[in-house]
């Protein structure tokens, strides 16, 4: 069994943990905090590295707590004094690695740390692994990470972050968030899924990762639809095969004429928040949107909705009455904006 620390979207750590337990063998949670899961599993790092809903993942080499973790400096000192560090470090060496660098973070902020302690840890890593220190470009990264909760970890990073916020289009969701929203919908092979506010396509293209029967990605903006179609054409061969059953069209999400009542199994969507697209009457918009989503979703189907329009969405859910049941609600920050995820179950209640 190895111990890993994985970072995820803060507020959705419970969803990420459920996904981990479904995807990996024998996941034993050690600690779950806002945006972080520490867990044991027999799975190799190569398997953990492939999970698309995690931001960053690390091998845990040592953990400190209590007074030893009150400050980053104290945590660094405790790690340097740990007698088992050499063996833990030797076990992390990968064949192609030649260089390493060292990071120290405290409460999600990078800090410099005391020079003597940093120098000692750098020497320990170098002697145990045979790697050379290189501050700018390195094959391996070792981290001292202190959390606000009062625990600290010595880690080796096993993932490289892909796209950053700078790579995303305006209003585009991070891929990790799109994947967690899809996982919250309990994807299944027989699903007909729908994103009627697809925008840049973050959610429908994430959904392609999981088996499905038929998919719809709609948006009212013709430029967004054209961009999604181009993205579909440019997918790698394996992904392009999975995308064959994804239908991309221009459509009004408040009146989806091409989809019959109760045809859809899963809806996962991120409607306009009023930030990048004018939303003069949020209450009326969300009432109309939820009514239409409830119409096209079959009894037992799931609607996952992400929005910063918390009150408008709450009122719209209430207005549907017995037609939907709120099963889960998660609060999070998206690009610094307070947001909320709703998971609704369509019931078999009659339409009003």
TORKOL-4160 file (C-alpha; in steps of 0.2 Angstrom, whole numbers, padded with zeros to 4 digits, m for minus):
352
<pt num="1" X="0000" Y="0000" Z="0000"/>
<pt num="2" X="0006" Y="0017" Z="m0004"/>
<pt num="3" X="0000" Y="0034" Z="0003"/>
<pt num="4" X="m0005" Y="0048" Z="m0009"/>
<pt num="5" X="m0010" Y="0066" Z="m0007"/>
<pt num="6" X="m0022" Y="0072" Z="m0021"/>
<pt num="7" X="m0028" Y="0090" Z="m0023"/>
<pt num="8" X="m0045" Y="0093" Z="m0031"/>
<pt num="9" X="m0058" Y="0107" Z="m0033"/>
<pt num="10" X="m0061" Y="0114" Z="m0016"/>
<pt num="11" X="m0079" Y="0110" Z="m0011"/>
<pt num="12" X="m0080" Y="0094" Z="m0021"/>
<pt num="13" X="m0068" Y="0083" Z="m0012"/>
<pt num="14" X="m0082" Y="0071" Z="m0007"/>
<pt num="15" X="m0086" Y="0069" Z="m0025"/>
<pt num="16" X="m0068" Y="0066" Z="m0029"/>
<pt num="17" X="m0066" Y="0053" Z="m0016"/>
<pt num="18" X="m0081" Y="0043" Z="m0022"/>
<pt num="19" X="m0073" Y="0044" Z="m0039"/>
<pt num="20" X="m0056" Y="0038" Z="m0032"/>
<pt num="21" X="m0065" Y="0023" Z="m0023"/>
<pt num="22" X="m0073" Y="0018" Z="m0040"/>
<pt num="23" X="m0058" Y="0019" Z="m0050"/>
<pt num="24" X="m0044" Y="0012" Z="m0039"/>
<pt num="25" X="m0043" Y="m0004" Z="m0029"/>
<pt num="26" X="m0044" Y="m0003" Z="m0010"/>
<pt num="27" X="m0044" Y="0015" Z="m0007"/>
<pt num="28" X="m0042" Y="0019" Z="0012"/>
<pt num="29" X="m0045" Y="0037" Z="0015"/>
<pt num="30" X="m0033" Y="0044" Z="0028"/>
<pt num="31" X="m0038" Y="0063" Z="0028"/>
<pt num="32" X="m0051" Y="0073" Z="0018"/>
<pt num="33" X="m0050" Y="0092" Z="0019"/>
<pt num="34" X="m0056" Y="0106" Z="0008"/>
<pt num="35" X="m0048" Y="0102" Z="m0009"/>
<pt num="36" X="m0037" Y="0088" Z="m0003"/>
<pt num="37" X="m0038" Y="0069" Z="0000"/>
<pt num="38" X="m0025" Y="0059" Z="0008"/>
<pt num="39" X="m0027" Y="0040" Z="0005"/>
<pt num="40" X="m0019" Y="0023" Z="0004"/>
<pt num="41" X="m0020" Y="0012" Z="m0011"/>
<pt num="42" X="m0011" Y="m0003" Z="m0019"/>
<pt num="43" X="m0012" Y="0006" Z="m0036"/>
<pt num="44" X="0004" Y="0012" Z="m0044"/>
<pt num="45" X="0008" Y="0030" Z="m0046"/>
<pt num="46" X="0005" Y="0028" Z="m0065"/>
<pt num="47" X="m0013" Y="0024" Z="m0062"/>
<pt num="48" X="m0016" Y="0038" Z="m0051"/>
<pt num="49" X="m0008" Y="0050" Z="m0063"/>
<pt num="50" X="m0021" Y="0046" Z="m0076"/>
<pt num="51" X="m0036" Y="0052" Z="m0066"/>
<pt num="52" X="m0043" Y="0068" Z="m0074"/>
<pt num="53" X="m0053" Y="0075" Z="m0060"/>
<pt num="54" X="m0038" Y="0078" Z="m0049"/>
<pt num="55" X="m0028" Y="0094" Z="m0050"/>
<pt num="56" X="m0011" Y="0087" Z="m0043"/>
<pt num="57" X="m0006" Y="0071" Z="m0035"/>
<pt num="58" X="0009" Y="0067" Z="m0024"/>
<pt num="59" X="0017" Y="0052" Z="m0016"/>
<pt num="60" X="0017" Y="0055" Z="0003"/>
<pt num="61" X="0035" Y="0052" Z="0010"/>
<pt num="62" X="0032" Y="0058" Z="0028"/>
<pt num="63" X="0018" Y="0067" Z="0038"/>
<pt num="64" X="0020" Y="0078" Z="0053"/>
<pt num="65" X="0007" Y="0086" Z="0064"/>
<pt num="66" X="0004" Y="0095" Z="0080"/>
<pt num="67" X="0018" Y="0107" Z="0086"/>
<pt num="68" X="0029" Y="0101" Z="0073"/>
<pt num="69" X="0017" Y="0108" Z="0059"/>
<pt num="70" X="0013" Y="0124" Z="0067"/>
<pt num="71" X="0024" Y="0133" Z="0055"/>
<pt num="72" X="0032" Y="0129" Z="0038"/>
<pt num="73" X="0049" Y="0131" Z="0047"/>
<pt num="74" X="0045" Y="0119" Z="0061"/>
<pt num="75" X="0038" Y="0106" Z="0048"/>
<pt num="76" X="0054" Y="0107" Z="0038"/>
<pt num="77" X="0064" Y="0104" Z="0053"/>
<pt num="78" X="0054" Y="0089" Z="0058"/>
<pt num="79" X="0056" Y="0082" Z="0041"/>
<pt num="80" X="0075" Y="0084" Z="0040"/>
<pt num="81" X="0076" Y="0075" Z="0057"/>
<pt num="82" X="0065" Y="0060" Z="0052"/>
<pt num="83" X="0076" Y="0045" Z="0052"/>
<pt num="84" X="0067" Y="0035" Z="0039"/>
<pt num="85" X="0068" Y="0049" Z="0025"/>
<pt num="86" X="0083" Y="0041" Z="0016"/>
<pt num="87" X="0074" Y="0025" Z="0013"/>
<pt num="88" X="0058" Y="0034" Z="0008"/>
<pt num="89" X="0068" Y="0045" Z="m0004"/>
<pt num="90" X="0077" Y="0030" Z="m0012"/>
<pt num="91" X="0061" Y="0022" Z="m0016"/>
<pt num="92" X="0055" Y="0037" Z="m0026"/>
<pt num="93" X="0069" Y="0037" Z="m0039"/>
<pt num="94" X="0063" Y="0035" Z="m0057"/>
<pt num="95" X="0074" Y="0028" Z="m0070"/>
<pt num="96" X="0074" Y="0043" Z="m0082"/>
<pt num="97" X="0076" Y="0056" Z="m0068"/>
<pt num="98" X="0092" Y="0066" Z="m0067"/>
<pt num="99" X="0088" Y="0082" Z="m0058"/>
<pt num="100" X="0076" Y="0089" Z="m0044"/>
<pt num="101" X="0069" Y="0105" Z="m0037"/>
<pt num="102" X="0062" Y="0108" Z="m0020"/>
<pt num="103" X="0046" Y="0118" Z="m0015"/>
<pt num="104" X="0039" Y="0124" Z="0002"/>
<pt num="105" X="0021" Y="0129" Z="0003"/>
<pt num="106" X="0012" Y="0135" Z="0018"/>
<pt num="107" X="m0007" Y="0137" Z="0017"/>
<pt num="108" X="m0007" Y="0136" Z="m0002"/>
<pt num="109" X="0007" Y="0150" Z="m0003"/>
<pt num="110" X="0025" Y="0147" Z="m0008"/>
<pt num="111" X="0037" Y="0152" Z="0005"/>
<pt num="112" X="0056" Y="0152" Z="0005"/>
<pt num="113" X="0060" Y="0143" Z="0021"/>
<pt num="114" X="0075" Y="0144" Z="0033"/>
<pt num="115" X="0091" Y="0143" Z="0022"/>
<pt num="116" X="0099" Y="0130" Z="0033"/>
<pt num="117" X="0084" Y="0119" Z="0034"/>
<pt num="118" X="0082" Y="0120" Z="0015"/>
<pt num="119" X="0100" Y="0116" Z="0012"/>
<pt num="120" X="0099" Y="0101" Z="0023"/>
<pt num="121" X="0084" Y="0094" Z="0015"/>
<pt num="122" X="0091" Y="0098" Z="m0002"/>
<pt num="123" X="0107" Y="0088" Z="0003"/>
<pt num="124" X="0097" Y="0073" Z="0010"/>
<pt num="125" X="0087" Y="0072" Z="m0007"/>
<pt num="126" X="0103" Y="0073" Z="m0017"/>
<pt num="127" X="0112" Y="0060" Z="m0007"/>
<pt num="128" X="0097" Y="0047" Z="m0006"/>
<pt num="129" X="0092" Y="0048" Z="m0024"/>
<pt num="130" X="0108" Y="0053" Z="m0033"/>
<pt num="131" X="0098" Y="0067" Z="m0042"/>
<pt num="132" X="0106" Y="0084" Z="m0045"/>
<pt num="133" X="0097" Y="0100" Z="m0039"/>
<pt num="134" X="0091" Y="0112" Z="m0053"/>
<pt num="135" X="0081" Y="0127" Z="m0048"/>
<pt num="136" X="0073" Y="0131" Z="m0065"/>
<pt num="137" X="0071" Y="0114" Z="m0074"/>
<pt num="138" X="0070" Y="0098" Z="m0066"/>
<pt num="139" X="0064" Y="0080" Z="m0069"/>
<pt num="140" X="0057" Y="0078" Z="m0051"/>
<pt num="141" X="0049" Y="0089" Z="m0038"/>
<pt num="142" X="0049" Y="0087" Z="m0019"/>
<pt num="143" X="0037" Y="0097" Z="m0009"/>
<pt num="144" X="0035" Y="0102" Z="0009"/>
<pt num="145" X="0017" Y="0106" Z="0011"/>
<pt num="146" X="0009" Y="0114" Z="0026"/>
<pt num="147" X="m0010" Y="0115" Z="0027"/>
<pt num="148" X="m0020" Y="0127" Z="0037"/>
<pt num="149" X="m0028" Y="0113" Z="0047"/>
<pt num="150" X="m0011" Y="0110" Z="0056"/>
<pt num="151" X="m0004" Y="0095" Z="0046"/>
<pt num="152" X="0011" Y="0095" Z="0035"/>
<pt num="153" X="0018" Y="0083" Z="0022"/>
<pt num="154" X="0034" Y="0079" Z="0013"/>
<pt num="155" X="0029" Y="0074" Z="m0005"/>
<pt num="156" X="0035" Y="0069" Z="m0022"/>
<pt num="157" X="0024" Y="0076" Z="m0036"/>
<pt num="158" X="0019" Y="0063" Z="m0048"/>
<pt num="159" X="0008" Y="0073" Z="m0060"/>
<pt num="160" X="0011" Y="0088" Z="m0071"/>
<pt num="161" X="m0003" Y="0101" Z="m0072"/>
<pt num="162" X="m0009" Y="0102" Z="m0089"/>
<pt num="163" X="m0019" Y="0117" Z="m0094"/>
<pt num="164" X="m0019" Y="0132" Z="m0083"/>
<pt num="165" X="m0031" Y="0147" Z="m0081"/>
<pt num="166" X="m0021" Y="0156" Z="m0094"/>
<pt num="167" X="m0025" Y="0142" Z="m0107"/>
<pt num="168" X="m0044" Y="0143" Z="m0104"/>
<pt num="169" X="m0056" Y="0153" Z="m0115"/>
<pt num="170" X="m0066" Y="0166" Z="m0106"/>
<pt num="171" X="m0079" Y="0157" Z="m0094"/>
<pt num="172" X="m0072" Y="0140" Z="m0099"/>
<pt num="173" X="m0072" Y="0127" Z="m0084"/>
<pt num="174" X="m0056" Y="0119" Z="m0079"/>
<pt num="175" X="m0056" Y="0101" Z="m0085"/>
<pt num="176" X="m0054" Y="0094" Z="m0067"/>
<pt num="177" X="m0071" Y="0103" Z="m0063"/>
<pt num="178" X="m0079" Y="0097" Z="m0079"/>
<pt num="179" X="m0074" Y="0079" Z="m0075"/>
<pt num="180" X="m0081" Y="0080" Z="m0057"/>
<pt num="181" X="m0097" Y="0087" Z="m0063"/>
<pt num="182" X="m0099" Y="0072" Z="m0075"/>
<pt num="183" X="m0094" Y="0060" Z="m0061"/>
<pt num="184" X="m0108" Y="0068" Z="m0050"/>
<pt num="185" X="m0120" Y="0063" Z="m0063"/>
<pt num="186" X="m0116" Y="0044" Z="m0061"/>
<pt num="187" X="m0111" Y="0041" Z="m0079"/>
<pt num="188" X="m0117" Y="0025" Z="m0087"/>
<pt num="189" X="m0114" Y="0016" Z="m0103"/>
<pt num="190" X="m0133" Y="0017" Z="m0108"/>
<pt num="191" X="m0134" Y="0036" Z="m0105"/>
<pt num="192" X="m0141" Y="0049" Z="m0116"/>
<pt num="193" X="m0133" Y="0065" Z="m0110"/>
<pt num="194" X="m0136" Y="0083" Z="m0113"/>
<pt num="195" X="m0127" Y="0099" Z="m0110"/>
<pt num="196" X="m0138" Y="0113" Z="m0117"/>
<pt num="197" X="m0126" Y="0127" Z="m0112"/>
<pt num="198" X="m0111" Y="0119" Z="m0119"/>
<pt num="199" X="m0101" Y="0135" Z="m0122"/>
<pt num="200" X="m0083" Y="0130" Z="m0126"/>
<pt num="201" X="m0087" Y="0111" Z="m0123"/>
<pt num="202" X="m0078" Y="0108" Z="m0107"/>
<pt num="203" X="m0092" Y="0097" Z="m0100"/>
<pt num="204" X="m0097" Y="0087" Z="m0116"/>
<pt num="205" X="m0079" Y="0084" Z="m0120"/>
<pt num="206" X="m0075" Y="0078" Z="m0103"/>
<pt num="207" X="m0091" Y="0067" Z="m0103"/>
<pt num="208" X="m0083" Y="0058" Z="m0118"/>
<pt num="209" X="m0070" Y="0050" Z="m0106"/>
<pt num="210" X="m0084" Y="0039" Z="m0099"/>
<pt num="211" X="m0096" Y="0027" Z="m0108"/>
<pt num="212" X="m0112" Y="0033" Z="m0116"/>
<pt num="213" X="m0125" Y="0029" Z="m0129"/>
<pt num="214" X="m0129" Y="0047" Z="m0136"/>
<pt num="215" X="m0124" Y="0064" Z="m0132"/>
<pt num="216" X="m0130" Y="0082" Z="m0136"/>
<pt num="217" X="m0120" Y="0098" Z="m0134"/>
<pt num="218" X="m0130" Y="0113" Z="m0138"/>
<pt num="219" X="m0127" Y="0132" Z="m0137"/>
<pt num="220" X="m0136" Y="0147" Z="m0144"/>
<pt num="221" X="m0120" Y="0155" Z="m0149"/>
<pt num="222" X="m0115" Y="0150" Z="m0167"/>
<pt num="223" X="m0097" Y="0154" Z="m0164"/>
<pt num="224" X="m0097" Y="0142" Z="m0149"/>
<pt num="225" X="m0105" Y="0129" Z="m0159"/>
<pt num="226" X="m0093" Y="0131" Z="m0173"/>
<pt num="227" X="m0078" Y="0130" Z="m0161"/>
<pt num="228" X="m0085" Y="0114" Z="m0153"/>
<pt num="229" X="m0087" Y="0106" Z="m0170"/>
<pt num="230" X="m0069" Y="0110" Z="m0175"/>
<pt num="231" X="m0063" Y="0104" Z="m0158"/>
<pt num="232" X="m0072" Y="0087" Z="m0162"/>
<pt num="233" X="m0063" Y="0086" Z="m0179"/>
<pt num="234" X="m0046" Y="0089" Z="m0171"/>
<pt num="235" X="m0047" Y="0076" Z="m0158"/>
<pt num="236" X="m0034" Y="0062" Z="m0158"/>
<pt num="237" X="m0040" Y="0046" Z="m0166"/>
<pt num="238" X="m0045" Y="0036" Z="m0150"/>
<pt num="239" X="m0055" Y="0051" Z="m0144"/>
<pt num="240" X="m0063" Y="0055" Z="m0161"/>
<pt num="241" X="m0070" Y="0037" Z="m0161"/>
<pt num="242" X="m0078" Y="0040" Z="m0144"/>
<pt num="243" X="m0085" Y="0057" Z="m0150"/>
<pt num="244" X="m0095" Y="0049" Z="m0165"/>
<pt num="245" X="m0111" Y="0049" Z="m0155"/>
<pt num="246" X="m0109" Y="0067" Z="m0149"/>
<pt num="247" X="m0121" Y="0079" Z="m0158"/>
<pt num="248" X="m0116" Y="0097" Z="m0158"/>
<pt num="249" X="m0130" Y="0110" Z="m0163"/>
<pt num="250" X="m0136" Y="0127" Z="m0161"/>
<pt num="251" X="m0151" Y="0127" Z="m0150"/>
<pt num="252" X="m0161" Y="0137" Z="m0137"/>
<pt num="253" X="m0159" Y="0129" Z="m0120"/>
<pt num="254" X="m0175" Y="0137" Z="m0114"/>
<pt num="255" X="m0185" Y="0128" Z="m0128"/>
<pt num="256" X="m0176" Y="0112" Z="m0134"/>
<pt num="257" X="m0187" Y="0108" Z="m0148"/>
<pt num="258" X="m0177" Y="0093" Z="m0155"/>
<pt num="259" X="m0178" Y="0083" Z="m0139"/>
<pt num="260" X="m0194" Y="0074" Z="m0133"/>
<pt num="261" X="m0201" Y="0073" Z="m0116"/>
<pt num="262" X="m0191" Y="0061" Z="m0104"/>
<pt num="263" X="m0178" Y="0057" Z="m0118"/>
<pt num="264" X="m0162" Y="0061" Z="m0108"/>
<pt num="265" X="m0154" Y="0051" Z="m0094"/>
<pt num="266" X="m0141" Y="0064" Z="m0088"/>
<pt num="267" X="m0140" Y="0083" Z="m0089"/>
<pt num="268" X="m0123" Y="0091" Z="m0084"/>
<pt num="269" X="m0123" Y="0110" Z="m0087"/>
<pt num="270" X="m0116" Y="0126" Z="m0083"/>
<pt num="271" X="m0129" Y="0140" Z="m0087"/>
<pt num="272" X="m0124" Y="0158" Z="m0089"/>
<pt num="273" X="m0120" Y="0167" Z="m0073"/>
<pt num="274" X="m0122" Y="0185" Z="m0080"/>
<pt num="275" X="m0104" Y="0188" Z="m0080"/>
<pt num="276" X="m0099" Y="0186" Z="m0098"/>
<pt num="277" X="m0117" Y="0185" Z="m0106"/>
<pt num="278" X="m0130" Y="0197" Z="m0101"/>
<pt num="279" X="m0144" Y="0190" Z="m0089"/>
<pt num="280" X="m0156" Y="0204" Z="m0086"/>
<pt num="281" X="m0169" Y="0193" Z="m0076"/>
<pt num="282" X="m0160" Y="0178" Z="m0068"/>
<pt num="283" X="m0175" Y="0172" Z="m0059"/>
<pt num="284" X="m0185" Y="0171" Z="m0075"/>
<pt num="285" X="m0171" Y="0163" Z="m0084"/>
<pt num="286" X="m0167" Y="0149" Z="m0071"/>
<pt num="287" X="m0186" Y="0145" Z="m0070"/>
<pt num="288" X="m0187" Y="0143" Z="m0088"/>
<pt num="289" X="m0171" Y="0133" Z="m0089"/>
<pt num="290" X="m0175" Y="0121" Z="m0075"/>
<pt num="291" X="m0193" Y="0118" Z="m0082"/>
<pt num="292" X="m0185" Y="0113" Z="m0099"/>
<pt num="293" X="m0172" Y="0102" Z="m0091"/>
<pt num="294" X="m0185" Y="0093" Z="m0080"/>
<pt num="295" X="m0196" Y="0091" Z="m0096"/>
<pt num="296" X="m0182" Y="0082" Z="m0106"/>
<pt num="297" X="m0175" Y="0072" Z="m0092"/>
<pt num="298" X="m0183" Y="0055" Z="m0089"/>
<pt num="299" X="m0190" Y="0049" Z="m0072"/>
<pt num="300" X="m0174" Y="0043" Z="m0062"/>
<pt num="301" X="m0163" Y="0054" Z="m0072"/>
<pt num="302" X="m0150" Y="0066" Z="m0065"/>
<pt num="303" X="m0148" Y="0085" Z="m0068"/>
<pt num="304" X="m0131" Y="0092" Z="m0062"/>
<pt num="305" X="m0131" Y="0111" Z="m0062"/>
<pt num="306" X="m0116" Y="0123" Z="m0058"/>
<pt num="307" X="m0120" Y="0141" Z="m0056"/>
<pt num="308" X="m0116" Y="0157" Z="m0046"/>
<pt num="309" X="m0134" Y="0162" Z="m0047"/>
<pt num="310" X="m0138" Y="0153" Z="m0031"/>
<pt num="311" X="m0154" Y="0161" Z="m0026"/>
<pt num="312" X="m0162" Y="0161" Z="m0043"/>
<pt num="313" X="m0157" Y="0142" Z="m0045"/>
<pt num="314" X="m0164" Y="0138" Z="m0028"/>
<pt num="315" X="m0181" Y="0147" Z="m0032"/>
<pt num="316" X="m0182" Y="0138" Z="m0049"/>
<pt num="317" X="m0179" Y="0121" Z="m0040"/>
<pt num="318" X="m0192" Y="0125" Z="m0027"/>
<pt num="319" X="m0205" Y="0130" Z="m0041"/>
<pt num="320" X="m0203" Y="0113" Z="m0049"/>
<pt num="321" X="m0210" Y="0105" Z="m0033"/>
<pt num="322" X="m0211" Y="0086" Z="m0033"/>
<pt num="323" X="m0205" Y="0085" Z="m0051"/>
<pt num="324" X="m0187" Y="0085" Z="m0045"/>
<pt num="325" X="m0178" Y="0081" Z="m0028"/>
<pt num="326" X="m0162" Y="0089" Z="m0022"/>
<pt num="327" X="m0150" Y="0076" Z="m0018"/>
<pt num="328" X="m0134" Y="0085" Z="m0016"/>
<pt num="329" X="m0127" Y="0103" Z="m0015"/>
<pt num="330" X="m0109" Y="0108" Z="m0015"/>
<pt num="331" X="m0102" Y="0126" Z="m0013"/>
<pt num="332" X="m0086" Y="0131" Z="m0021"/>
<pt num="333" X="m0076" Y="0145" Z="m0029"/>
<pt num="334" X="m0074" Y="0146" Z="m0048"/>
<pt num="335" X="m0062" Y="0158" Z="m0054"/>
<pt num="336" X="m0064" Y="0167" Z="m0037"/>
<pt num="337" X="m0083" Y="0168" Z="m0039"/>
<pt num="338" X="m0094" Y="0159" Z="m0026"/>
<pt num="339" X="m0104" Y="0145" Z="m0035"/>
<pt num="340" X="m0114" Y="0131" Z="m0031"/>
<pt num="341" X="m0117" Y="0114" Z="m0038"/>
<pt num="342" X="m0135" Y="0106" Z="m0038"/>
<pt num="343" X="m0138" Y="0087" Z="m0041"/>
<pt num="344" X="m0156" Y="0085" Z="m0044"/>
<pt num="345" X="m0165" Y="0068" Z="m0047"/>
<pt num="346" X="m0180" Y="0069" Z="m0059"/>
<pt num="347" X="m0195" Y="0060" Z="m0051"/>
<pt num="348" X="m0210" Y="0052" Z="m0059"/>
<pt num="349" X="m0222" Y="0066" Z="m0053"/>
<pt num="350" X="m0234" Y="0072" Z="m0066"/>
<pt num="351" X="m0230" Y="0089" Z="m0075"/>
<pt num="352" X="m0239" Y="0104" Z="m0069"/>
